[in-house]
Each structure stands twice: as C-alpha cells, then as structure tokens.
C-alpha cells in the first residue's frame, strides 16, 4: 500500500480538485470550440466512431463523415457532414450518433448545430470575434485502481486545463495537467512530497489547416495512432509515450486516400529521431487498406530527406551514405514496414489485421526474421432498443521486434513506440458491452498475455545463436484478467465508470512457480467544463 504521507496528500489534492470543479461547473457560459481542433488520441469518443463505421448510413446527406479511421488523430471538422440532424431507428447507430452529436455540440467548428436532444457541458470561458476565438476548459480526469498489493492513481490523473486560441486557419492548443505522472520524480520536482504530482503537458501544439480542410500541419508534443487495432497498434500506438514532432497530412480525394508524414524526436540529448509516413486508401466503402513505413535514425535534428517524407526510408540511408561513404555506420537506420486491412463483410461486422516487418532476412538464415501481426474481429448488434458490441483481438510479436543492436530501438521514455508488451509476447483480448441507451453501459473484458524473457533491451547480435524467433525465450510469464464494469455517460463532459475483477499472474517476474493473484477494482472519471 502507498505510505501514509502520500495517501494524505492525495486526499487533500482530491478535495481541492472537487472544490475547483464545483466552482468551474457553476458558471453558465455555453460556447463552441475553436475550429479545427484534433480529437485527442485515447479520447473515449473514438470507440463510438469505430462502432458507427460498422453501421450503414441512412439515405440522404450524411450527418457524420468517417475518414481515415486507421490514421489518427482525426479533426473534429472531419466528423461533421452536411445536412440536418437525423434520427435513426437502429439502436446500434442511434446510440453512437447521440454520443457523437453530444461531443460535436461541444467541439465542432462554428456553424454546426447539434441535435437539441443531446446535451454537452459548456466551456468555462470563451471569447470570440469574427475570425478569432479563445477558450478555456477545466476538469478532473483520470483513474484510480487498487488490488491486494497496492493502490494508485493512473498516470494522467488530476486537474486538467485545456486552452485554445484560433486565428483564421491557425490553432494554438495546450492541455495542461496538475496531477499524477509516473516516474515524475526522475525529471521534475514534485508539488507534493513523496509523490509524482507535477504540472505537465503531453498534448500541446501549433497547427494550421487549409480553408477547405484538405491538408494541414502540426508542430508540438502529442500522440499518434496508426493502424486498425482497438487496444493498440504495431507501429505507432496510442499506448506509447507522447512525442515531440511535426506532421503534415493531406486528403487525396480523387483516390479516396489520406497521407501523413511525421518527424519526431525520441531522445533529444542522444540525437535519436523517428520518421514515419503512411498512406490509407479506401477503395470501397467497406474496405480500408493502409501501409506504414517508419525509420529510427541518429542525427542532431530532423534530417531533410526524412522530413520531406516522400522518399522510402531505405533509399534515404543509401542516399546519405552515397554523399559520404565513410559515414555508413553513423547514418545507419532501423526501418520497419507494416501493412493493414480493415474489411466489413456485412453490416455490423469488421475483420481487420496488421502485419509488421521489422527485419526479413531473405538472403541468409543466419539472422532471425523480426515479425509481428495482429488479427481482430469487432461487431455491433441490437437487442430490442439496446445495443450490444464486441471485439476480439489477437496479437503476436516475435523475439527482437523493435530492438536494435546498434542503438536504434523503437522505444521512447522506456516504452515501446508500437505495441505496449514489446517483443516476445502474445496477447488475446476480448471485450463486450451492452448499452441500454446513450447514457448507460454495462461492459466486460477478459485477456490473457504471455511474455517470454525477451525484451526491448535484449536485441539480437549477429553471430550469436538466434533460436526460433516465434518460440518464447526462457520462463514464460502468463497474466489473465477478467473484469466487469458499469458506465454512466450522460453528457460529453461527464463520464464515470467503475470496474471490478480478478487478475491471475503465473511465473511472476519469470520465476517458476511465483504467483500474484488478486482481486482488482478501478474507478474512472471525466468531468470537464
């Protein structure tokens, strides 16, 4: 359990959080958001967007547009369609539409009229002129969990402040946190003794969006999520740490495709950089195909050939070495390629998969192939006037994926940039939910994760025995989790849920026979004004 000092500090901090939120919610100033804000990666509305994409739209002008779902973040403007608000008699679609309408009522560009039935909490303060807008939103968000061995706040829990200023097509946005950040004492002085409570941000940027919304750029610190996976993806995952980077995205309407390029810094002091680009294509309304290439390289800053993003990264290394043959080792990069597909064979059902190739040694069998893949099935249906939804996802990563013996591993702040388990792992996750209406949801989720002793810190070194990359290394740790929960989501700014379950951990810490079985409980909340 946490020590008494930390517990007392947390109680005081929680009390102040509740008082400040009560003051914030008391001031009635309804308003609209600044134009062209991004839907934050990991926002709960993403799940509703996925489910809405499983249903068939009603005849007539679309109320909601659903672009490049495998290339996130989206912008709120991309979820606005022409036409008047519509009511759907299909509960699977109606519940998702209601929740999305509530969110758009708060976050949409000026001129969007939300359905009057769907409420959302207004902003704390907003000032606007014909072309400019300034906004302030406050809230309390986060989660606390407990088990037999410990009680803790999850990283990112605390008082939240969002500030946005828009000038014509420009947007300055910052999401500030006063709260828990894991391992904060390693890089900052905590505000509360013996805690990891600091002032922090993981989502602050300056962005520009063209007048028609066909292209845009963004510079700052934030997250990206590329791929069709629900829990996480294989190249750039929402579970990764926030990165400081620059991206540019464009819609290629005649080809029904979207492209994005990204340059980010993984470790500024060490000069470790990340470059990535992706193309997502929708040849049919029920089919999406994506291809992603990433490169980890060493340089003092973002290099032009990586920054421009239109040259395959394998060629970038060759061109750089051609300019100075003696620098081949210094400019060596670590390239990964991934291809993904998401297909709706029938209304209410989607099958998806992603294949990751870190290294594929076709010329020699002396070195191991470094591969990963993910398969998923999600669906939505109705029971009377209620909605049921489900998802099953299987992910397998061979040994040595994301690793590099010459220092170009795919890791930021000690966490994989891709799938959170890292290499030498297998995970099966199942979830289901029953929504009685837009406000209430009953959910359940179960998972099993197996992890060998391979890790992102244990790369393959050429010349050493490679073993079978798809067999687990050493003692396999196995974790099984089963949980059930109740959720109340009556408005876009009010979201509360409680979970209870049990966790079984075998061979804990890769020690044969060691176990850590425990009941678990978690409380999640989002109260935003």
N, C-alpha and C positions, 0 to 999 in steps of 0.2 A: 504493500500500500504506500501511497505518497506520504511524505513526512508531514508532521502537524503544521509546520510553518507554511509549507506550500499549500496545504489544504485551506488554512485560514485565509491566505492571500487570495486564493481562487474564490472563496466565498465572498470576500469583500469586493473583488473585481466583478463577480456575477451580480452582486447587489447594485453596484454603480451602473452596470450595463442595463439592468432592468429600469433603473430610475431615468437614465438618459433616453432609453427607448420610449418610455411613457411620455416624456416631455416632447420627443420628436413626433409621436403619433397624435399629439393633442392639437397641433396647428393645422387647420384645414386650408391647404393651398394646392388644389389639384392642378396638374400640368402635364405637358407632353415632353418626351425625351428629345435630346439633340439629335439631328439627323445622322444616319449612317453609323451609329454605334454597332459594335460587334456583340453577338451572342456569346457570352463567356464560355469557353470550353469547360465542361463539367457542370454547366447550368442544368437543373432538372428538366427544363423545357425541352432539352434535346431528346429525351425519351419519348415525349409526345410527338415530336416531329418525325421520329422514326416510325411510330405507330400510324400516324396519319398517312405516311407514304405507303403503307400496306393496303390502304383502302382505295376505292375508286371514287374520284370526284363526282359531284353532281353535275348535271348538264348546265350549260351556260358559262359565263365568265368565271374563271377560278377566283375564289376568295383568298386562297393561300397558295403561294408558289413554293416549290420544294427543290431547290437547286443543289447540285454537288454535295450530297449528304456525306460522301466519303472524304471530303476535303473541308475540314473545319478549322477555324471558326467561320460561321455564317455571319452575315449582317442582318439586322432586323428588317431592313428595307427589302431584302431578298425573300422575306416571308410574307410580303404584302402583295396581294393580287388585285386586279381591277374588279369592279362590280360591287353590288350591295351585299351586306351581310346575309348569309343564308342559314336556314335551319335544316338540320339533317335528321331524318327519321331513323337512321342507322346509328345505334348507340356507340358502335366502335369508332365511328367518325365523329359523332356529335360530342363525345367527351373530350377527344383530342382537340377538336375545333374550339370548344369552350375554353379550355385551358390556354390554348394559343391566342385566342381573342383577348383573354384577360391580360396576357403578357404583352401583346401588341398595344393594348389600350394604354399601357404604361410606357412602353419602349419604342413605339412606332414613330416614323417621321411625321412631322406636322401635316395635317390634312387627312390622316387616317381616322375614320370614325368607328370606334369599336361597337360591337353589339351592346345595346343598353342593358341587356340582361347580365352581362359579365363584368364583375367589379374588379378593381385593382386598387391597391393602396397608392395614394398620390405622392408626389415628391415633397420633401420637406420644404424646398425653396427653389424657385425658378424665376429668372428674369429673361425676357426675350424682346427683340426688336424684329424688324422685317427680315433681316438676314442673319442675325446672331442669336445665340441662346447660351445661358449659363445655368447650370443645375447643381443641386446638392442633394444627396440621398444618404440617410443614416439607417443603421440597423444593427441587429445582433444575429450572427450566423455561426454555425458550427455544430459540433457533435461531441458528446462525452460518452465514454464506454467504460465498462467495468467487468472484471472476471474474478476468479478466485485469487489471482496473484497480484492484480494491480487495478488502479482506477486512474483515468487520464482523460484530458481533453485532446481531441484530434488536432493536428496542425491546421492552422487557418481559422480556429475558433476564436471568436471575440467580437469586439465592437468594429463595425465596418463603416467606412465612409466612401462614397463614390462621387467624384467631381467631374463634370464635363463642361467644356466650353467649345462651341462651334462657331466658325467664321466662314460663311459661304460654304465651300466644299471641304474645309479643314475641320478637324476634330482633335481636341486635346482631352485626354481621358486619364483618370487615375483612380484606382481602387486601393484605398489605404486600410490597413488592419492594425488594430491595437489589441493584441491577443497572443495566443499560443503559436509559436513556430518551432518545430522540432529542431533540437541542437542549436538553438539561437545563441546560447552562451559561448559557442565556439567562434562566433563572428560579431557579436554585439553585446553591449552591457544590458542586462535585463532590467525592466522597470520595476519588477517585484523580486525581492531577494529569493534566491534558491528556486527560481522558476525560469521558464523560457518565454516569458511575456515581453514582447517588444513592439515597437512601431515599425511596420514593414509594408512592402508592396510587392505583389507578384503579377500585377496587371496595370501597367502604366505605359501609355504610348501617345504618339502624334500620328494622325492618319489623314490621308487625302483620298477622296472618292470623286470620280468624274461625275459630271452632271447627269448623265444617263445611267450611272451605276455600272457601266460596262467594265471598268477597271479601277484599281485603287492600290495604294501603297500604305505601309505602316512601319514605323520605327519605334522600338521600345522594348519593354520586358513583358512577356506574356507566354501563353501556351498555344500549341498547335496539336491537332489530332487528325491524322491521315490514315484512311483505311475503313473498312466496313464493320470492324469489330464493335461489340457492345461494351464489354468490360474494359478492354484495352486493345491496342493495335500493335503491329510488329515493328514499324519503322519510327514514326513519331507518334507517341501515345499521350493521351490526356493524363496518364498517371505519372509522367515524367516531371522533373523539376521545371520551373519557369526558366526561360532562356531570354537573353538579350539579343535581339535580332532585327533584321529588316526583311520584309516580304513585299512582294508585288503580285497581284492576281488580276486575271482578265477573263472575261466571258467571251468565248468564240461562238457566237450564236448560230451562224450557218452550219457549224459542225456539231451543235448541241454538246459542247465540251467546255471545260474550265481548266485553266492552267495557273500554277502558282510557283514562284521561286522564293527561296529562303536562304539567307545567310545569317548565322548566329554564332555567338562566342560561347564555347563550353568552359574554358578556363583562361581568363584574360592574362593572368600572371605567367602562365606556362605557354601562352600563344597557341592554344588549341581551339580550332574553329570547326564549324559544321556548315556544310552546304547541302541543300536539298531542293529538288524540283519534282513536280507531279503534274500529270495530265489525267483528268477524269472525263470520260466520254459516256454519253447516254444515247446509244444508237436507237433504242426503243424505250417507250415509257416505262416498261417493266424491267429494263436491263441497264446496269451501270458497270462500266469497266474502268479500272484505274491502273496506272503504272507509276512507280515512285523510284527515284534514284537518290541516294544520299552519299556524302563523302565526308570523312573526317580527315582533316589535314592540319599541318603545323605552319603558322605564319604569325607575324606580328599583328596583322589585321586582316580584314576580308580582302581576298585577292580578286582582281578584276575578272579573270576568266571564270572563277567560281561565282562571283557576284552577279554577272550578267545572266547566268542560269540557262543559256540556250545551247551550250556545248556539253555533250556527255562527259561525265567526270573522269572516265577512263582516259579520254583524249586530253583533258586538261593536264593530267600528270605528264603525259607524253610531250605535250607542247612546252610545258615548263622545263622538263628535263632537256628538251632539244635546245632551248635557249642557253642552258648551262649544263652540259653533260656531267660535270663534276658534282652537281648538286642533286643527283638522283636520289640519294638516301634522304637528304633533307626535305625534298618535296614529295616524298612518297605518301600516298594517301590510302585510306581504307574505304573501299566503295562497297555499298550494298544496293541491291536491286530487289524490288518487290512488285508483284502483280496481284491484283484483286478483282473480284467479280461479285456482284450482288444481283440476284435474279428473282423476280416474282413469278413463279409458275402459275399461281392462281391468286385471286383476290384474298387478302388476309394472310398470305404466306410468303416468306422470303427465305431463300437459301443464299449463303454467302461464304466466301473463302478468300484467304490470302496466302501467298507463297513468298517466303523471304529467302533470298540467296545472298549470303554473306561472302562465301568463297565456294567456288565449284571447280575442282581440280580435274579437268578432263584430260590433261596431258600426263599426269602422274598419279599413282595411287599412294605415293609416299606420304602425302599430306591429307588430312581429313577434309571432307566437304562440311561446310558450315551452313546448315539449313534450318528453317523453321516454317511452320504452317499453322493455319487456323481455319476451322470449319464451324459454321454456325447455321442455326435454323431458328427463325422467330416468326411468331404469328399472332393474330388477333381475331377474336370472335365475339359473339354475343350470347347472353343468357337472359331472355326476357328483355328488359330495358337496361340491363347492366352489361359491362364489357369485361372480357377475360383476355389476358395477353400472356405470352410465354416466350422464353428464349433458352436455347441450349447452345453452349459454345465449348469447343474442344481446341486446345492449343498445345502444340508440342515444339519445343526448342531443343536442338541437339547441343552437344558439348561445343564450347568455344564460340558460339554465336555472340556477336557484339564485342568479342575480345580482339586484342592486337598485341603481338609480342614486341612491336616497335613503337608502342605508345599511342596508338590511335583507336582506343576502345570507345564504344558508344556509351558513354557514361557522363552524367552531369550531377554534381553535388553528391556523388557516391551512389546515384541511382541510374538504372538503365534508361536510356532515352526511348527505347522501344518497350517491349513487354516487361512488366514490373518484376517478374520472377527471375529474369536473367536467363543464362544458358542452363542446359542440363535439367530441364524441367518439363513437367506435363501437368495440365490443369483441365478439369472438366467442371463447368459451372452451369447450373440450371436455375431458372427463376420463373416465377409465375405471379400474376396479380389479378385481383378481382376488383373492379371499380364499380361501385353502386351508382355513381354519378360523378360529376366534376369535382366534388368536394371530398369524397371518401374513397380510400383504397385499402384493401387487405392484401398483403404480399407474403411470399415465402421464397427462400433461396437456399440452395444447397450446393456444396462444392467439394471437390477433392483435388488436392495439389500434391504431387510427388516431385521431390527435388533431390538430385544427386549431389555429390560433393563438388562438382564443377561450379565455378563462379566466374564472374566477370573479371576477377583479379587473377585468374589462372588460365592464361592463353596457351595455345599450342605453340611450341617452339620447334621449328623444322629440325629434323634429325633425331627427335625423341620418339619413342613408341606412341602411336596415335590411338590405338584401341578402336572400338566401334563407337562412332560419334552418336549413334542413336541408342546406346545402352547407357544406363545410369552409372556414374562413377561412384565407387565406394559405398558407404551405407546410405540408404535412401530414406529421407525424412518424408513422412506422409501426414498431411493435415486434412481433416474432414470437418466441415462446418455445416450446421443446419440452423436456420433462423426463420422466424415468423414475425410479421410486424403490422402495425396499424398506422395509417397516414391520414392527416386532415389538411386539405389544401383549398381553403375557401376563397382565396384571392391570390393574385400574382405575387404579393408581398408577404403572404402568410403561409408557411409550410412547416408543419410539425409532424414528426413520426417517432414511434417507439418500437424497438426490436428486442426480442429475447430469443435465445438459442443455446446451442451447446457446441463446443469445439473439442475434437479428439486429435491429439498430436502424438504420433508414434515415432520412435527413434529421434527424439528431440535433440537438436544440435548435432545430428548424425552420430549419435551414441546409441549403440544397440541396446534395446530394452528400455530406454528412457522414455517416459511419457509425461504429458502435461494436459490432462483432461480437465475441462472446466465449463460450468455454465457461463453464459455471456449475456450482457444487456447493453443497449445503446439508445441514446436519445439524440435526435437530430432536430434542428430548428433553423428557420429562416424567417426573420421578422424584419421587414425592410420598409422604410418610409422615404 
